[in-house]
Amino acid sequence: MKSFKRGCEFILEKENLPCIILLTHGNWGQELIKSAEMICGTLKNVYAFPLQPAQSIDDYMVSIESVVKTAPKGSIIIADLFRGTTSNIAAAISAKYDVIALSGLNIAMLIEANEYRAKYKGEELSEKLIEKATENCKNIGKILRESKYLMK
C-alpha cells in the first residue's frame, strides 16, 4: 500500500523539511489533510497511511517504514488513537528510526505541526504540539454562557 498524498506516490517535495506522517484507522487522515489545506494552503511532505480492516499489520508497517527510512531527520508520526493499532505501530517505528511519535491527531495538531516542524526539534517540538492540541479543546458552550459579551 502506498502513502496518500493527494493521489500521488511518495515524493519528498522539499528537501530537509521533516515529514508529517498520519496514521489513522480508515481514510480520515486523507480527509484531514484536505481540510487543513483549506485553512493553510498546500501542506508539503505530509502523508496519510490509512489502516484498512482487511490489511495486515505487517503490510501496514512496511508501507510506513518505506517512507520513514527516507524521511528527513525530525519527521513526525501522529497517530489517531493512543493505545490503538496506529499508535502501537508509531511507537515501534519511533524505536527503530529517528522520528517523533505522538497520538491524539486532530486538525489543530496537524496545522501546528506543519508550522512548528521547521522551528522546533525533538522533545521541544513534541511538547509544543501537545500543548497546542490540548489548548484547542474547549467547552465552547460554557465559554459563551460565561462571556460578558453574550446577549441574553
N, C-alpha and C positions, 0 to 999 in steps of 0.2 A: 504494500500500500504506500502511496506517495503522500507527502505532506500537502496540505491545501494552502495555496497562495493565489487566490482569485483565479483558479483554474489552471495555473502554471505549475511546472515542475520546480523543484527547489533550485534556486539560483541566488547566490548572495548578491544583493542589489547594490550594496555599498560596503566595500572592504572595511574591516575593523569595527563596524557598528555591530555591537553584540546582538545576537538574535533573541527574539522573544518567541518561545515555543509554548503553545497552548495545548494542554492535554485534557480532553473532555469526553464524557460519556455521550455519545451521539454527536450530531453535527452542530451543536450550538456554538462551538468555538469559531467555526467558519462564519456564522452569522454575527458573532460578537465583533470579529474583525471588520466586517462590512459596516456595522453600526458605529464603531469607533471612528472609522474613516469618514462617516457622515459629519462627525464632530470636528476632527482634527486633520482631515486630509489623508492622503496615501500614507500607509504605515510601511516602512522599509524593514526588511528582514523579520517579518512577523509571520509565523506559520502555525497552523492548527492541525492537530492529529486527532481525528475523531475515533474513539473506540466503539466499534460496532458489535452487536450481540454475537454474531457468528465468528468473529475474528479471534484468533488465538492470541494469548498474551505474548508468546514468543514472537509472532509476526509483528505485533504492535510495537514491541520493544525494539526489534531490529529496524523497523522503519524510522523510529525516532532516533536511534543511535546513528543511522546513516546521515542524519543532519547534524546531530550534536558533535560527532567526531570531526567535522569540518567547520564547525561554527567558531567564530572569534571568541577569544577569552572573555569571560564575564557575561556570557549569554545566560538567559533566564528561562527556566521552565516554570510555568504556572499551571497547576492542576486545578480542576474544578472542585473536588471534594476531598477534604482531609480524611485519611484512612480508607479512602476508596482505592480502586484499582489504579486509577490515574496517578494519585499521589504516591502510592507504593512504587509505581514504575519511575516516577520523578525522583524519588528518594534513591532508588537503586542506580539510576543513571548519574545522579549527583555524587554518589560514592565512587563512581568509576571515572567521571570526567569533571573538568573544572567549570561547573555551572552552578548557578544558584537555583534551588528548587523551593517553590512556595505553593501553597494551596489557597483556596478561597477566591478563585477567579471571579472577577466582576469587571464591568466596563471601566469604572474609575481606576481600578488597579492596572488595567491594560493601557489606558491613556497615560497614566503616571509613569508606568514602566517605559513607555515609548519616549517620554521626555527625560526621565532620570538616567537611563542607561548610558548616556554619553557623559554624564557628570559624576555619578557615584559608582562605586565598585564594591563587590563582595558584601560583607555584612552591613555596611552602611547603606548600600542600595536596598538590601532586604528590609532593613528597619524602616527606611523611608517609604517603601511600597506598602508595608503592613500598616504603618501609621496613616497613610493617605486612604487606603482601602477601608479601614475601620472608621476613619473620620467622616466618610461619606454615608455611613449607616446611621440614619436619623429617624426618629418618630416625628414625621412632618405634621401629622395631625396635632400632636401635643404642642409642637413649636408654634403652629398657627393659633391654637387656642390660647396660648400664653403670651402671644405677641400683643404688645400695646397698640400695634397698628391695625389689628384685625377689627373690622367694623362689626358691631353686633346688632 
